[in-house]
């Protein structure tokens, strides 16, 4: 399931239905759970099972309390106490890399929505509005414990298969540098590599590593937007440590020649002549059309800008023209849709009719 579909469905489930996300490391499972929490409007608590012992989940004996009451009770972890006091989205991360005792406590939390007990033997229960999300790393390349089948049956289980567009949409909202976004848009093969096909210990790109690289570059005053048009051994060396050699070479070269990349503003201002538009590779042109769609979501175009956008799309023609019109229509930005319809509506209809073998 792609992330867009998941984030539409998961927040609508009843609060008592636990959600299990399975997928390779680095695809953004925790980020997806956080997105769902934002949609629902609840605080997000991320609990990483692989770093915990059994007591970190099920609690530690309350020695002082036992002295007073003579009854064994437990001091429960803060994240669990909060999940009982108020509704939250509780993320149980890396469940199948957890110790068996931790998994058993998670099992009780998912199965019964409770842990521990007070002096009267009553268990502490999750708030009725608290939602439990969990994630496991899934695939032959991971050294993990098998999930208990009985536990799996208690979840709505989803195998996450994020698309490149999922990451591009997320990256734009997360303010990832536009040059990094453009690189992935033009070179989607470098977004993620199946590490099972590489030598053990090899550094390989994944969605999370691209985000960390982008954050590091900006922190070091080497933001891709600022250094576009130039390349350096420092950039290559840094990128290699995050995304591996092959992706680092491609990324460094892309930034070095970035002055040739066309922005949405270039198109809308009429700076790009028809010959250059015709010479673009299909992937490059689609990337520019996507930039125009993104620009359209946030801006109301003037008539002149709409004409320039339409002119670019008409030069590309065919499927790309239809793709652009469909993408703009989905933005629901009515002024831009109306302006573009006057410019390319007829051409789109003719292309569709021709594809269906209909006459004018």
Backbone torsions as a table, in degrees:
resi	resn	phi	psi	omega
1	UNK	NA	136.1	177.3
2	UNK	-78.7	163.8	-174.1
3	UNK	-67.2	-37.1	-179.3
4	UNK	-59.2	-44.7	178.8
5	UNK	-66.9	-42.7	-178.8
6	UNK	-59.7	-47.0	-176.7
7	UNK	-71.4	-13.1	172.4
8	UNK	-82.8	-37.7	-173.8
9	UNK	-87.1	-47.3	-171.0
10	UNK	-56.8	-45.1	-178.0
11	UNK	-65.8	-16.0	-177.7
12	UNK	-88.7	-10.3	179.6
13	UNK	-67.1	154.5	173.8
14	UNK	-59.3	149.8	-175.7
15	UNK	-59.9	-30.9	-176.1
16	UNK	-79.4	-7.8	178.6
17	UNK	-86.1	114.6	178.4
18	UNK	-78.2	148.2	-176.3
19	UNK	-116.8	130.6	177.4
20	UNK	-117.6	121.6	176.5
21	UNK	-102.9	127.1	177.0
22	UNK	-115.6	138.8	178.5
23	UNK	172.2	169.6	-179.9
24	UNK	-64.7	157.7	176.3
25	UNK	-64.7	146.6	175.2
26	UNK	87.0	1.0	-179.3
27	UNK	-86.5	-6.1	173.9
28	UNK	99.2	32.4	-178.4
29	UNK	-62.2	-42.8	179.2
30	UNK	-65.3	-40.1	178.3
31	UNK	-63.1	-37.7	179.1
32	UNK	-65.7	-42.2	177.6
33	UNK	-62.5	-39.1	177.5
34	UNK	-63.9	-39.1	176.8
35	UNK	-60.3	-42.6	179.4
36	UNK	-64.0	-40.0	177.6
37	UNK	-60.9	-40.5	178.8
38	UNK	-65.1	-39.1	178.7
39	UNK	-63.6	-43.8	-178.6
40	UNK	-72.8	-28.9	-178.3
41	UNK	87.2	35.2	-179.8
42	UNK	-120.4	153.7	173.3
43	UNK	-61.7	152.9	-177.5
44	UNK	-115.5	127.0	178.2
45	UNK	-121.1	120.7	-177.8
46	UNK	-103.9	118.3	-179.2
47	UNK	-116.2	120.1	-176.0
48	UNK	-99.1	104.2	-174.9
49	UNK	-63.9	-29.0	-176.0
50	UNK	-68.0	-14.9	-178.9
51	UNK	-101.4	5.1	-170.3
52	UNK	-110.5	154.8	167.3
53	UNK	-100.6	173.7	-176.4
54	UNK	-59.2	-40.1	-178.6
55	UNK	-67.8	-25.4	179.4
56	UNK	-66.8	-18.8	179.3
57	UNK	-106.9	-51.9	-175.8
58	UNK	-83.3	-6.6	177.7
59	UNK	96.8	163.5	178.4
60	UNK	-114.6	148.1	-177.8
61	UNK	-55.3	134.7	177.4
62	UNK	-86.8	88.8	-174.3
63	UNK	-60.4	-47.5	-177.9
64	UNK	-63.6	-40.7	179.4
65	UNK	-64.8	-37.3	179.6
66	UNK	-66.7	-32.5	178.4
67	UNK	-63.6	-35.8	-176.9
68	UNK	-80.4	-40.5	-172.4
69	UNK	-103.9	-21.9	-175.4
70	UNK	75.1	10.1	-179.3
71	UNK	-116.9	135.2	179.4
72	UNK	-76.1	121.2	171.8
73	UNK	-129.3	173.3	-175.5
74	UNK	-126.9	145.8	170.5
75	UNK	-84.8	118.1	-174.1
76	UNK	-90.7	152.2	-179.6
77	UNK	-64.8	150.5	-174.2
78	UNK	-60.4	-38.4	-178.4
79	UNK	-64.0	-34.6	178.7
80	UNK	-72.8	-42.0	179.6
81	UNK	-59.2	-43.8	179.1
82	UNK	-64.5	-37.9	-179.4
83	UNK	-66.6	-20.7	175.9
84	UNK	-86.1	-34.0	-175.1
85	UNK	-79.9	-30.4	-176.2
86	UNK	-147.5	157.3	178.8
87	UNK	-72.1	130.6	177.8
88	UNK	-141.3	169.9	165.8
89	UNK	-100.2	113.4	-176.3
90	UNK	-99.6	115.2	-177.7
91	UNK	-98.8	115.4	176.8
92	UNK	-99.0	97.5	-171.0
93	UNK	-93.1	151.2	176.3
94	UNK	52.5	47.3	-177.3
95	UNK	-60.2	-41.2	-175.2
96	UNK	-85.7	8.5	169.4
97	UNK	-109.5	11.1	-177.5
98	UNK	-90.7	158.5	174.5
99	UNK	-64.8	150.9	-179.0
100	UNK	-52.9	-40.4	179.2
101	UNK	-63.9	-36.8	177.0
102	UNK	-67.4	-42.9	177.7
103	UNK	-60.1	-39.3	179.8
104	UNK	-64.9	-38.4	176.7
105	UNK	-66.6	-41.0	175.8
106	UNK	-61.7	-38.1	178.7
107	UNK	-58.2	-47.4	180.0
108	UNK	-63.9	-38.6	-179.6
109	UNK	-62.6	-41.6	-179.8
110	UNK	-75.7	-43.3	-175.0
111	UNK	-70.8	-50.1	-173.3
112	UNK	-108.4	-10.6	-177.4
113	UNK	58.8	40.4	-179.7
114	UNK	-156.5	159.6	176.3
115	UNK	-151.5	160.0	171.4
116	UNK	61.5	-164.3	178.7
117	UNK	-165.8	154.7	174.7
118	UNK	-90.4	-173.6	-175.3
119	UNK	-65.8	-18.6	178.6
120	UNK	-95.2	4.0	178.3
121	UNK	87.6	2.7	179.9
122	UNK	-81.1	133.0	-179.9
123	UNK	-73.1	154.7	173.3
124	UNK	-84.5	125.2	-174.3
125	UNK	-107.7	144.7	173.6
126	UNK	-61.1	148.0	173.6
127	UNK	-58.0	140.4	-178.8
128	UNK	-56.2	-25.8	-179.4
129	UNK	-91.0	-4.7	179.6
130	UNK	-72.2	135.8	179.5
131	UNK	-112.5	137.7	-179.4
132	UNK	-106.5	120.4	172.4
133	UNK	-113.6	145.7	178.9
134	UNK	-139.0	158.9	-179.0
135	UNK	-141.1	143.3	174.1
136	UNK	-132.6	145.0	171.9
137	UNK	-80.1	129.4	-169.4
138	UNK	-124.5	128.6	177.5
139	UNK	143.1	160.6	-174.5
140	UNK	-69.7	-17.2	-176.0
141	UNK	-83.6	-0.5	-175.1
142	UNK	-108.4	139.4	176.3
143	UNK	-92.0	94.8	-172.5
144	UNK	-137.0	165.4	173.8
145	UNK	-87.0	145.3	177.4
146	UNK	-70.1	141.6	178.3
147	UNK	-75.9	138.2	175.8
148	UNK	-61.8	125.7	179.9
149	UNK	-56.1	-35.4	178.8
150	UNK	-64.1	-34.2	177.7
151	UNK	-71.3	-42.1	-179.2
152	UNK	-58.5	-35.9	-177.1
153	UNK	-67.2	-15.8	-178.2
154	UNK	-87.8	-2.9	-177.3
155	UNK	-108.6	157.4	155.4
156	UNK	-86.0	107.8	-170.9
157	UNK	-99.4	129.6	-176.9
158	UNK	-130.9	129.5	171.4
159	UNK	-89.1	107.4	-177.4
160	UNK	-77.3	127.9	176.1
161	UNK	-130.0	78.1	-175.7
162	UNK	-60.8	140.3	174.9
163	UNK	-89.9	165.0	175.5
164	UNK	-60.2	-37.9	-179.3
165	UNK	-65.9	-33.7	175.4
166	UNK	-55.3	-47.1	-178.0
167	UNK	-68.7	-40.6	-179.9
168	UNK	-61.5	-43.3	179.0
169	UNK	-63.3	-43.7	179.5
170	UNK	-64.7	-43.8	-175.5
171	UNK	-62.1	-38.6	178.4
172	UNK	-64.2	-41.1	178.6
173	UNK	-69.4	-29.4	-177.6
174	UNK	-88.9	5.9	177.9
175	UNK	62.3	33.5	170.4
176	UNK	-64.6	144.3	-176.2
177	UNK	-54.1	134.0	-178.5
178	UNK	-55.9	-30.7	180.0
179	UNK	-70.0	-40.2	175.8
180	UNK	-62.8	-41.8	177.8
181	UNK	-62.0	-43.5	179.0
182	UNK	-62.2	-37.0	179.5
183	UNK	-62.4	-47.5	-179.6
184	UNK	-67.2	-36.3	178.5
185	UNK	-61.7	-39.2	-178.3
186	UNK	-88.3	-20.3	-178.4
187	UNK	-132.7	64.2	-176.3
188	UNK	-62.6	-19.6	179.6
189	UNK	-65.8	-16.6	-179.4
190	UNK	-97.5	2.1	-179.6
191	UNK	-67.0	-43.6	179.1
192	UNK	-151.2	139.1	176.7
193	UNK	-120.0	137.5	177.9
194	UNK	-69.1	110.0	-174.5
195	UNK	-67.6	-16.7	178.2
196	UNK	-69.0	-15.1	178.9
197	UNK	-91.5	-2.3	-176.2
198	UNK	-108.5	167.2	174.9
199	UNK	-65.6	144.1	179.0
200	UNK	-54.6	135.3	178.8
201	UNK	87.6	-1.9	-179.5
202	UNK	-70.3	141.5	173.7
203	UNK	-81.0	129.4	-177.4
204	UNK	-137.0	151.6	-178.4
205	UNK	-75.8	148.3	168.1
206	UNK	-150.6	168.5	-177.1
207	UNK	-53.6	-40.4	-179.2
208	UNK	-67.8	-37.4	-177.9
209	UNK	-69.6	-32.9	175.5
210	UNK	-65.2	-38.2	177.8
211	UNK	-64.8	-42.8	179.8
212	UNK	-65.7	-39.2	177.3
213	UNK	-62.5	-45.8	-179.1
214	UNK	-62.6	-43.9	178.1
215	UNK	-61.6	-41.1	-178.3
216	UNK	-66.0	-42.3	179.5
217	UNK	-61.5	-43.0	-179.6
218	UNK	-68.4	-37.7	178.1
219	UNK	-63.4	-32.4	-177.1
220	UNK	-90.9	13.3	-177.7
221	UNK	58.9	35.8	176.1
222	UNK	-124.4	37.1	-178.9
223	UNK	-53.9	132.0	-178.4
224	UNK	-51.3	-37.6	178.6
225	UNK	-62.3	-35.3	-176.8
226	UNK	-78.3	-30.2	-176.4
227	UNK	-104.0	7.1	179.9
228	UNK	-57.2	138.5	-177.8
229	UNK	96.0	-2.5	178.5
230	UNK	-139.2	159.8	178.0
231	UNK	-135.4	158.2	-179.3
232	UNK	-152.9	157.5	177.4
233	UNK	-66.0	-29.0	178.9
234	UNK	-65.2	-43.0	178.8
235	UNK	-62.0	-47.4	-179.7
236	UNK	-61.9	-45.1	-177.3
237	UNK	-63.4	-41.5	179.0
238	UNK	-65.6	-46.3	-177.5
239	UNK	-62.7	-37.0	-179.4
240	UNK	-57.7	-39.1	-178.6
241	UNK	-69.7	-19.9	179.7
242	UNK	-99.3	-42.3	-169.9
243	UNK	-123.0	2.5	178.2
244	UNK	89.2	169.1	-171.7
245	UNK	-66.1	-51.0	-174.2
246	UNK	-61.4	-48.5	179.8
247	UNK	-66.2	-35.9	-180.0
248	UNK	-64.5	-40.8	177.6
249	UNK	-61.2	-48.0	-178.8
250	UNK	-63.7	-41.0	-178.3
251	UNK	-66.3	-43.8	179.9
252	UNK	-63.3	-43.9	179.1
253	UNK	-65.6	-37.8	179.9
254	UNK	-62.6	-45.5	179.3
255	UNK	-66.2	-37.8	-178.9
256	UNK	-60.9	-37.4	-177.5
257	UNK	-104.1	19.0	-172.0
258	UNK	-65.9	-16.9	179.6
259	UNK	-61.6	-17.5	-179.7
260	UNK	-86.6	-9.5	-177.6
261	UNK	-79.5	138.1	-174.6
262	UNK	-95.2	132.1	178.0
263	UNK	-95.2	168.4	176.3
264	UNK	-62.8	-39.9	179.4
265	UNK	-63.1	-35.1	176.8
266	UNK	-59.5	-43.1	-179.5
267	UNK	-69.0	-48.0	-175.5
268	UNK	-66.3	-24.5	178.6
269	UNK	-91.4	-2.0	177.3
270	UNK	76.9	24.5	-177.1
271	UNK	-79.8	-14.8	-172.8
272	UNK	-102.5	121.7	-179.0
273	UNK	-82.5	164.5	-174.1
274	UNK	-63.5	-35.4	-178.9
275	UNK	-62.6	-41.4	179.8
276	UNK	-68.3	-36.8	178.5
277	UNK	-63.4	-42.6	-179.3
278	UNK	-65.4	-31.9	-175.7
279	UNK	-79.8	-9.3	-178.5
280	UNK	-65.4	142.7	170.8
281	UNK	-70.3	157.9	-176.7
282	UNK	-57.6	-43.0	-179.2
283	UNK	-65.3	-36.8	179.1
284	UNK	-67.1	-43.3	-179.6
285	UNK	-65.1	-41.7	178.7
286	UNK	-63.5	-36.5	176.6
287	UNK	-61.6	-40.6	179.3
288	UNK	-68.9	-40.0	176.6
289	UNK	-61.2	-39.0	176.9
290	UNK	-63.8	-37.8	177.3
291	UNK	-63.0	-39.5	178.6
292	UNK	-64.7	-39.9	178.3
293	UNK	-62.5	-45.6	178.2
294	UNK	-61.1	-43.5	177.7
295	UNK	-60.7	-38.7	-178.2
296	UNK	-64.7	-32.7	-179.4
297	UNK	-62.8	-33.1	-172.4
298	UNK	-104.0	-7.7	-174.5
299	UNK	-137.2	148.0	172.3
300	UNK	-97.5	116.4	-174.9
301	UNK	-76.4	147.2	169.4
302	UNK	-75.1	167.8	178.3
303	UNK	-59.5	-38.4	-179.8
304	UNK	-66.0	-42.0	179.3
305	UNK	-65.2	-41.1	177.9
306	UNK	-61.9	-38.9	178.2
307	UNK	-65.1	-39.5	-180.0
308	UNK	-66.7	-42.1	177.7
309	UNK	-63.1	-42.4	178.7
310	UNK	-64.7	-39.6	-179.7
311	UNK	-61.9	-42.8	178.2
312	UNK	-60.1	-48.8	-177.4
313	UNK	-64.2	-37.4	-179.1
314	UNK	-69.1	-34.3	175.8
315	UNK	-64.1	-39.7	177.0
316	UNK	-69.4	-40.9	172.8
317	UNK	64.8	-173.7	173.3
318	UNK	50.8	-135.1	-175.9
319	UNK	-61.2	-34.1	-178.0
320	UNK	-69.8	-33.9	176.2
321	UNK	-65.5	-45.0	179.2
322	UNK	-65.1	-41.0	177.6
323	UNK	-58.6	-44.9	-178.8
324	UNK	-63.0	-44.4	-179.5
325	UNK	-63.6	-43.4	179.5
326	UNK	-63.9	-41.2	-179.3
327	UNK	-66.4	-42.1	178.2
328	UNK	-64.2	-38.5	-179.6
329	UNK	-62.4	-34.0	-178.7
330	UNK	-73.6	-15.8	179.8
331	UNK	-71.5	-20.8	-178.0
332	UNK	61.4	20.7	175.3
333	UNK	-85.9	89.4	-167.4
334	UNK	-58.0	-44.7	-179.3
335	UNK	-59.3	-40.9	179.8
336	UNK	-71.4	-36.6	177.8
337	UNK	-63.1	-45.1	-179.7
338	UNK	-64.3	-42.2	-179.4
339	UNK	-65.3	-40.9	180.0
340	UNK	-71.1	-34.1	-179.5
341	UNK	-59.3	-37.6	178.5
342	UNK	-64.9	-30.0	-174.9
343	UNK	-88.7	-38.5	-172.1
344	UNK	-127.4	-1.7	-176.9
345	UNK	-55.8	-46.9	-179.0
346	UNK	-64.2	-41.7	-179.9
347	UNK	-63.7	-39.1	178.8
348	UNK	-64.0	-44.1	178.9
349	UNK	-59.7	-43.3	-179.7
350	UNK	-63.5	-40.7	179.9
351	UNK	-64.6	-43.6	-179.5
352	UNK	-65.0	-43.0	179.1
353	UNK	-62.5	-41.8	179.5
354	UNK	-64.3	-39.7	179.7
355	UNK	-65.3	-27.8	179.4
356	UNK	-91.5	1.5	178.6
357	UNK	75.6	26.5	-179.9
358	UNK	-99.6	149.3	178.3
359	UNK	-85.5	164.9	177.5
360	UNK	-69.3	NA	NA
